[in-house]
Amino acid sequence: MTTTPLEPSTARVPGRAWTVRLTGHSDRTVSVTCTSPCTMPARSRDLTALRTFAAQHAAAHAKVATVRPNAACHCRAERCEAHSEDKTLCAGEVVMILRHDPIVGQVWIVEEVCAMCAPHIPNARILARAATPARRAIAKPTTQGQDRAQALARPGVPSLFSSAGAAEVGSDTVRRPRKPYRRPRQG
């Protein structure tokens, strides 16, 4: 008899990484390789078409992969070689980044790293963040109609930001008074 866990595991799993690379050959052809078992086009002399394919292939990996909140920093597994000048402690939420140096233009790396390492990695762009696990709160039972009405009544804006609907609803958003404008001193 097999059972499935009711709650997701909190154990850390290794961060994932996909590397898409263009490789030139002596007969002036180019090929595309990927670290995952993907179907790649044949060698070609059309560098522009294969470069476009490689960029789209890396974007497809990033789009399909869901960032796992319990993933360990892939950068740390590589001993932070991507940002060896800027040492930092791995911490924070997990993010999915795309590393691509436009000057070299031959390697695209999609990986799960922590929020502390991501800003230190050169030529990296954050693509997605891990979904925060929902807190399990004990609430009194409500009907489906009441839940829908409450969802429509509250704007979907976090309390850190102001929105036009927040003042009308009377939410817990606090607005700070604006500072008066001061003219810069001349001369």
HUSULDA-V117344 format. One record per residue. RES is the residue in one letter. OMEGA is omega as a letter, one per 30 degrees, with the letter a starting at -180 (* if undefined). NEAR is the number of other C-alpha atoms within 8 Angstrom. Layout:
res = {RES:RES}
omega = {OMEGA:OMEGA}
near = {NEAR:NEAR}
This chain:
res = {M:T:T:T:P:L:E:P:S:T:A:R:V:P:G:R:A:W:T:V:R:L:T:G:H:S:D:R:T:V:S:V:T:C:T:S:P:C:T:M:P:A:R:S:R:D:L:T:A:L:R:T:F:A:A:Q:H:A:A:A:H:A:K:V:A:T:V:R:P:N:A:A:C:H:C:R:A:E:R:C:E:A:H:S:E:D:K:T:L:C:A:G:E:V:V:M:I:L:R:H:D:P:I:V:G:Q:V:W:I:V:E:E:V:C:A:M:C:A:P:H:I:P:N:A:R:I:L:A:R:A:A:T:P:A:R:R:A:I:A:K:P:T:T:Q:G:Q:D:R:A:Q:A:L:A:R:P:G:V:P:S:L:F:S:S:A:G:A:A:E:V:G:S:D:T:V:R:R:P:R:K:P:Y:R:R:P:R:Q:G}
omega = {l:l:l:l:l:a:l:a:l:l:a:l:a:l:a:l:l:l:l:a:l:a:l:a:a:l:l:l:a:l:l:l:l:a:l:a:a:l:a:l:l:l:a:l:a:a:a:a:a:l:l:l:a:l:l:l:l:l:l:l:a:a:a:a:l:a:a:a:a:l:l:a:l:l:l:l:l:a:l:l:a:l:a:l:a:l:l:l:l:a:l:a:l:l:l:a:l:l:l:l:a:l:l:l:a:a:l:l:l:a:l:l:l:a:l:a:a:a:a:a:a:l:l:l:l:a:a:l:l:l:l:a:a:l:l:l:l:a:l:a:l:l:a:a:l:l:a:l:l:l:l:a:a:l:a:a:l:a:l:a:l:l:a:a:a:a:a:a:a:a:a:l:l:l:l:l:a:l:l:l:l:l:l:l:l:l:*}
near = {2:3:4:4:5:4:4:5:4:5:5:7:7:9:11:7:9:12:11:14:11:13:9:8:8:5:4:7:12:14:13:13:9:11:7:5:5:5:4:7:6:5:8:9:7:8:9:6:7:13:10:8:8:13:9:8:9:14:8:8:10:12:7:6:6:7:13:8:10:9:12:13:13:14:13:10:8:7:6:10:7:7:11:7:4:6:7:6:6:10:7:7:9:17:15:14:15:13:11:10:10:5:4:6:7:9:11:14:13:14:12:17:16:16:12:11:13:12:8:8:9:8:7:11:7:10:9:8:10:11:7:5:5:4:4:4:4:4:4:4:4:6:6:6:6:8:9:8:8:8:8:7:7:8:8:4:7:5:7:5:7:9:7:6:7:12:9:6:8:7:6:5:11:4:5:4:4:4:4:4:4:4:4:4:4:3:2}
